[in-house]
Amino acid sequence: MKVAVLGATGMVGRTFVKLLEGHPWFEVEKLVASERSAGIRYGELVEDSPEEFRDFEVISLEDFLKDPGVDLVFNALPASLAGDVEERLAKDIPIFTNARVHRYDDDVPILVPEVNPEHLRLTEVQRERKGWNGFIVTNPNCSTAILAVSLAPLRDFGIKRVHVATMQAISGAGFFGLSALAIHDNVIPFISGEEWKIENESRKILGKIENGRIKPALFEVSAIATRVPVLHGHTEAVFIELEHGSTEKIKEAFESFDPLKSLSLPSYEKPLVYTEVPQPRFHRERGKGLTVTVGRVEGSDSAFKYVITGHNLVRGAAGGSLLNAELAKKLGYI
């Protein structure tokens, strides 16, 4: 399938491009960026570009929209641009997007393949309601994606309440999101909009389809989001109340969780690996960035706590979206 990457020179866009190098199912046909980048070789704009794409001439979004000429689009555009672009393209082409604009639409799934693959059925709802040939599939906010992978194997224990404190890497703010002076020797206990996303996206992801929309999970989620001076890799301290469970059974659930193993997806990696002390410096690249590392499981009766670390640009952004597209292809949605 021929694919395009929108926002290809940004941080998430660059990650898309790297992950698509040599992909057996998806062939990059077009790299799309701003007007100021149009006509310039990708390798001149992105110094660490994969060799495969160094000589690609970047095209502007305006020119791309005139004649997309691809079978599938990966979108890393900022939210301010993404909404209209995605709706315009989805009339004919499946869109797998990192942007938040359509995450909260009734008929748009926030997809984490290991957690809620059945939500892909909403793509059929979109097509029927809107007369589209394509559809929109979103991936979650980066911290939500990492959290959701860890919550999925705990559903059988009856999740009642989740409290999470995040320690988020600076790359989550993008190239121009934070000055060095702001983050150096500092922890910033506020990220605009982040806590709302974690609290609401998690419940949608773990919810169920009813009457063509998602009924969110009923458990409570409360989040505090902080920015810390780490380059890549979000770490999260999770405090969870369950209907029943034990540390031994929770560890076993984490270690055995592997729902995509039999599907032979090109980007497949084990979603969870247990390590007693997860740390971004040592564990963010695990499973090419798609594996979430979980550890520090403690508690008794119904109250437990654990720590997770995952790569915000891979599992939390481009890699998750690529895995979404692979699952959709494997299951026959594209």
C-alpha positions as CSV (number, residue, x, y, z in Angstrom):
1,M,0.0,0.0,0.0
2,K,1.2,3.5,-0.8
3,V,1.2,5.8,2.2
4,A,1.9,9.5,3.0
5,V,3.2,11.0,6.2
6,L,1.8,14.4,7.0
7,G,3.9,16.7,9.2
8,A,7.0,14.6,8.3
9,T,9.6,17.1,9.6
10,G,8.2,17.4,13.1
11,M,9.2,15.2,16.0
12,V,6.4,12.6,15.6
13,G,6.5,12.8,11.8
14,R,10.2,11.9,11.9
15,T,9.4,9.0,14.1
16,F,6.8,7.8,11.6
17,V,9.4,8.0,8.8
18,K,12.0,6.0,10.7
19,L,9.5,3.3,11.6
20,L,8.3,3.0,8.0
21,E,11.8,2.4,6.6
22,G,11.7,-1.0,4.8
23,H,8.2,-1.7,5.9
24,P,6.9,-4.9,4.2
25,W,3.3,-3.6,3.9
26,F,3.4,0.1,3.6
27,E,5.5,1.9,1.0
28,V,6.1,5.6,1.6
29,E,5.1,7.6,-1.5
30,K,4.9,11.1,-0.2
31,L,6.4,13.2,2.7
32,V,4.3,16.2,3.4
33,A,5.3,19.3,5.4
34,S,4.8,23.1,5.5
35,E,5.1,25.4,2.5
36,R,8.6,26.5,3.7
37,S,9.9,22.9,3.4
38,A,8.3,22.2,0.0
39,G,10.7,21.3,-2.8
40,I,13.6,20.6,-0.4
41,R,15.1,17.1,-0.1
42,Y,14.0,15.4,3.1
43,G,17.7,14.6,4.0
44,E,18.5,18.3,3.9
45,L,15.7,19.0,6.4
46,V,16.2,16.0,8.7
47,E,19.9,15.2,9.2
48,D,19.3,11.7,10.6
49,S,16.8,10.7,7.9
50,P,16.9,7.1,6.9
51,E,18.8,6.6,3.7
52,E,15.7,5.3,1.9
53,F,14.1,8.8,2.2
54,R,17.0,11.2,2.0
55,D,16.3,12.1,-1.6
56,F,12.5,12.4,-1.3
57,E,11.3,15.9,-2.2
58,V,9.0,17.2,0.4
59,I,5.7,18.5,-0.8
60,S,3.4,21.1,0.8
61,L,0.2,20.2,2.4
62,E,-1.7,22.3,0.0
63,D,-0.3,20.5,-3.0
64,F,-0.9,17.1,-1.4
65,L,-4.5,17.8,-0.8
66,K,-5.0,18.6,-4.5
67,D,-3.9,15.1,-5.5
68,P,-3.2,12.7,-2.6
69,G,-2.6,9.6,-4.7
70,V,-2.0,7.3,-1.8
71,D,-3.9,4.4,-0.2
72,L,-3.4,5.4,3.5
73,V,-2.3,8.5,5.4
74,F,-0.3,8.8,8.7
75,N,-1.0,12.2,10.2
76,A,1.5,14.0,12.5
77,L,0.1,17.5,11.8
78,P,-0.6,19.8,14.8
79,A,-4.2,19.8,16.1
80,S,-4.7,23.3,14.7
81,L,-4.4,22.0,11.2
82,A,-5.5,18.4,11.5
83,G,-9.3,18.5,11.9
84,D,-10.4,19.8,8.4
85,V,-7.5,18.0,6.7
86,E,-8.5,14.6,8.2
87,E,-12.2,15.0,7.4
88,R,-11.4,16.0,3.8
89,L,-9.1,13.0,3.3
90,A,-11.2,10.5,5.1
91,K,-13.9,10.8,2.4
92,D,-11.6,8.6,0.3
93,I,-8.6,7.4,2.3
94,P,-8.1,5.8,5.8
95,I,-6.4,8.2,8.2
96,F,-4.3,7.0,11.1
97,T,-3.6,10.1,13.2
98,N,-1.7,11.2,16.2
99,A,-3.7,14.4,16.4
100,R,-6.3,14.8,19.2
101,V,-9.0,16.6,17.2
102,H,-11.3,13.6,16.5
103,R,-10.4,11.5,19.5
104,Y,-13.6,12.4,21.3
105,D,-16.0,12.0,18.4
106,D,-18.6,9.3,19.1
107,D,-17.8,7.2,16.1
108,V,-14.0,7.6,16.1
109,P,-12.0,5.0,18.0
110,I,-9.0,5.8,20.2
111,L,-7.2,2.6,19.4
112,V,-4.5,0.7,21.3
113,P,-4.4,-2.6,19.4
114,E,-3.6,-4.8,22.4
115,V,-6.4,-3.2,24.5
116,N,-9.4,-2.5,22.3
117,P,-9.1,-4.0,18.8
118,E,-12.9,-4.4,18.6
119,H,-13.3,-0.6,18.5
120,L,-12.1,-0.8,14.8
121,R,-15.8,-1.6,14.1
122,L,-16.5,2.1,14.5
123,T,-14.8,2.6,11.2
124,E,-17.8,0.9,9.6
125,V,-20.1,3.2,11.5
126,Q,-18.2,6.3,10.1
127,R,-18.4,5.0,6.6
128,E,-22.2,4.3,6.9
129,R,-23.1,7.6,8.7
130,K,-20.9,9.9,6.6
131,G,-20.8,8.2,3.2
132,W,-17.0,8.0,3.4
133,N,-14.8,5.4,1.6
134,G,-12.1,6.1,4.2
135,F,-12.2,6.6,8.0
136,I,-10.3,8.2,10.9
137,V,-8.6,6.2,13.6
138,T,-6.8,8.0,16.4
139,N,-4.2,6.9,18.8
140,P,-4.2,8.2,22.4
141,N,-2.3,10.9,24.1
142,C,1.2,9.6,24.8
143,S,0.8,9.2,28.5
144,T,-2.6,7.6,28.1
145,A,-1.3,5.0,25.6
146,I,1.4,3.9,28.1
147,L,-1.1,3.7,30.9
148,A,-3.8,1.9,28.9
149,V,-1.4,-1.0,28.0
150,S,-0.8,-1.5,31.7
151,L,-4.5,-1.3,32.6
152,A,-5.7,-3.9,30.0
153,P,-4.5,-7.0,31.8
154,L,-6.0,-5.8,35.1
155,R,-9.6,-5.7,33.8
156,D,-10.3,-9.2,35.0
157,F,-9.5,-8.0,38.6
158,G,-12.3,-5.4,38.4
159,I,-10.8,-1.9,38.1
160,K,-12.6,0.5,40.5
161,R,-10.3,3.6,40.7
162,V,-7.0,4.7,39.1
163,H,-4.8,7.5,40.3
164,V,-1.7,8.3,38.2
165,A,1.2,10.7,38.5
166,T,3.2,11.1,35.3
167,M,6.8,12.1,34.8
168,Q,6.9,13.1,31.2
169,A,9.9,13.6,28.9
170,I,10.6,16.9,27.3
171,S,10.2,15.5,23.7
172,G,6.5,15.2,24.4
173,A,6.4,19.0,24.2
174,G,7.8,19.0,20.6
175,F,10.8,20.8,19.3
176,F,9.8,24.2,20.6
177,G,7.7,23.2,23.6
178,L,10.1,24.0,26.4
179,S,13.1,26.2,26.8
180,A,16.3,24.7,28.3
181,L,16.1,27.3,31.0
182,A,12.6,26.2,32.0
183,I,13.3,22.5,32.3
184,H,16.9,22.3,33.5
185,D,17.2,21.5,37.2
186,N,13.4,21.6,37.4
187,V,10.1,19.6,37.5
188,I,7.1,21.3,36.1
189,P,3.9,19.9,37.7
190,F,1.5,21.1,35.0
191,I,1.0,20.2,31.4
192,S,-2.0,22.0,29.8
193,G,-4.8,19.7,29.0
194,E,-2.9,16.5,29.8
195,E,-4.7,15.4,32.9
196,W,-8.1,15.7,31.2
197,K,-6.9,13.6,28.3
198,I,-5.6,10.8,30.6
199,E,-8.7,10.8,32.7
200,N,-11.1,10.7,29.7
201,E,-9.2,8.8,27.0
202,S,-8.4,5.9,29.3
203,R,-12.1,5.3,30.0
204,K,-13.0,5.5,26.3
205,I,-10.3,3.1,25.4
206,L,-11.4,0.5,28.0
207,G,-15.1,1.1,27.2
208,K,-17.5,-0.9,25.1
209,I,-19.3,-0.2,21.8
210,E,-23.1,0.4,22.3
211,N,-25.3,1.7,19.6
212,G,-22.5,2.8,17.3
213,R,-20.6,4.7,20.0
214,I,-18.3,4.0,23.0
215,K,-19.7,3.7,26.4
216,P,-16.8,4.7,28.6
217,A,-15.6,2.3,31.4
218,L,-17.1,3.2,34.7
219,F,-14.0,3.3,36.9
220,E,-12.6,6.6,38.1
221,V,-9.4,8.1,36.8
222,S,-7.5,10.9,38.4
223,A,-4.2,12.3,37.1
224,I,-1.4,14.7,37.9
225,A,0.9,15.4,34.9
226,T,4.5,16.7,35.3
227,R,7.3,17.5,32.9
228,V,10.8,16.3,33.9
229,P,14.2,16.8,32.4
230,V,14.3,13.4,30.5
231,L,14.8,13.4,26.8
232,H,12.5,10.5,25.8
233,G,10.3,8.1,27.8
234,H,7.4,8.8,30.1
235,T,7.4,7.3,33.5
236,E,4.1,6.9,35.5
237,A,3.4,6.0,39.1
238,V,0.0,4.2,39.2
239,F,-2.2,3.7,42.2
240,I,-5.1,1.4,41.5
241,E,-8.1,0.0,43.5
242,L,-9.3,-3.4,42.3
243,E,-12.3,-5.5,43.3
244,H,-9.9,-8.4,44.1
245,G,-6.3,-9.4,43.4
246,S,-2.8,-10.0,44.8
247,T,0.7,-8.9,43.8
248,E,1.5,-12.3,42.5
249,K,-1.5,-12.5,40.3
250,I,-1.1,-9.0,39.0
251,K,2.6,-9.7,38.1
252,E,1.5,-12.9,36.4
253,A,-1.2,-10.9,34.4
254,F,1.4,-8.4,33.3
255,E,3.9,-11.0,32.2
256,S,1.4,-13.1,30.3
257,F,-0.3,-10.2,28.5
258,D,0.4,-10.7,24.8
259,P,-2.8,-10.6,22.7
260,L,-1.3,-9.7,19.3
261,K,1.4,-12.4,19.3
262,S,-0.5,-14.8,16.9
263,L,-1.3,-12.1,14.3
264,S,2.3,-11.7,12.9
265,L,2.1,-7.9,12.5
266,P,5.3,-6.4,11.1
267,S,5.8,-4.1,14.1
268,Y,4.7,-6.5,16.8
269,E,6.6,-6.4,20.0
270,K,5.6,-7.8,23.4
271,P,3.5,-5.0,24.9
272,L,4.6,-5.4,28.6
273,V,7.8,-6.6,30.2
274,Y,8.3,-6.8,34.0
275,T,11.4,-5.2,35.4
276,E,11.5,-4.4,39.1
277,V,12.7,-0.8,38.7
278,P,11.6,0.7,35.3
279,Q,13.7,3.6,34.1
280,P,13.5,5.6,30.9
281,R,17.2,5.7,30.3
282,F,17.5,2.0,30.3
283,H,14.1,0.7,29.1
284,R,12.5,3.3,26.7
285,E,13.9,1.5,23.6
286,R,12.7,-1.9,24.7
287,G,10.8,-3.6,21.9
288,K,12.0,-0.9,19.5
289,G,10.1,1.6,21.7
290,L,6.7,-0.3,21.6
291,T,7.2,-2.3,24.8
292,V,6.0,-0.8,28.1
293,T,8.2,-1.7,31.1
294,V,6.3,-2.3,34.4
295,G,7.6,-2.9,37.9
296,R,7.4,-2.0,41.6
297,V,4.1,-3.9,42.0
298,E,3.1,-3.6,45.7
299,G,-0.1,-3.7,47.7
300,S,-2.7,-6.0,49.2
301,D,-6.4,-6.6,49.4
302,S,-7.8,-4.1,46.9
303,A,-5.2,-1.3,46.8
304,F,-2.0,-1.7,44.7
305,K,0.6,0.5,43.1
306,Y,3.1,0.0,40.3
307,V,5.4,2.0,38.0
308,I,5.5,2.0,34.2
309,T,7.9,3.5,31.6
310,G,7.3,3.7,27.8
311,H,8.6,5.6,24.8
312,N,6.4,8.6,24.2
313,L,7.2,9.0,20.5
314,V,6.9,5.3,19.6
315,R,4.4,3.5,21.9
316,G,2.8,6.9,22.7
317,A,2.6,8.3,19.2
318,A,4.0,7.2,15.8
319,G,4.6,3.5,16.7
320,G,1.2,3.1,18.2
321,S,-0.4,4.6,15.0
322,L,1.6,2.3,12.8
323,L,0.5,-0.7,14.8
324,N,-3.1,0.5,14.5
325,A,-2.8,0.5,10.7
326,E,-1.2,-2.9,10.6
327,L,-4.0,-4.3,12.7
328,A,-6.6,-2.7,10.5
329,K,-5.0,-4.3,7.5
330,K,-4.7,-7.6,9.1
331,L,-8.4,-7.6,10.1
332,G,-9.5,-6.5,6.7
333,Y,-10.6,-2.9,7.4
334,I,-8.2,-1.6,4.8
